[in-house]
Amino acid sequence: MFIGTFGTIIFLTTTDLVRTFKNMTRDTNVRLASHDIIGKKPVIEWIGPGTDTIKFSMQFNSILGVDPKDEEKELREMAQTGKVAHIIVNGKPISDYKFIIESISSSERCFDSFGKLIKSTVDITVKEYPENVTAKAKQKGDTNGSTNKK
């Protein structure tokens, strides 16, 4: 069953292969500024939205039809080259923005008697990657942030 994608990584489960994620969490942040006031509590100002961070785990097991070494290599290449991609689940992107891998951590690595990696768990952290975002200059007397040229 096709679950989704993240770039070239295809999340799916079949009778021969299992490559999916688990324990997905999503953190949504905002940008705030703190302005100190002498003798009083600081004033907090909302600056704008932040970038979402998503964390999930993937377990790679040769018994489940994947080569853990190749799977890890593909993820690390995506991270090291700065590849950005949408995360698609159930046919829809989970954000308007693409994501970039911020970190990868491998654990629970098991090897066979020949030293071949046969099982690993990879924890992945990705961050939203807004592209082509432009700031709108605010003109004097403009309350909506657009430039009113006549």
Secondary structure as GFF3:
##gff-version 3
##sequence-region A 1 150
A	DSSP	beta_strand	2	6	.	.	.	ID=ss1
A	DSSP	beta_strand	9	13	.	.	.	ID=ss2
A	DSSP	beta_strand	18	19	.	.	.	ID=ss3
A	DSSP	beta_strand	21	27	.	.	.	ID=ss4
A	DSSP	beta_strand	30	37	.	.	.	ID=ss5
A	DSSP	beta_strand	40	49	.	.	.	ID=ss6
A	DSSP	beta_strand	53	61	.	.	.	ID=ss7
A	DSSP	three_ten_helix	62	64	.	.	.	ID=ss8
A	DSSP	alpha_helix	68	80	.	.	.	ID=ss9
A	DSSP	beta_strand	84	85	.	.	.	ID=ss10
A	DSSP	beta_strand	87	89	.	.	.	ID=ss11
A	DSSP	beta_strand	92	93	.	.	.	ID=ss12
A	DSSP	beta_strand	98	111	.	.	.	ID=ss13
A	DSSP	beta_strand	117	129	.	.	.	ID=ss14
###
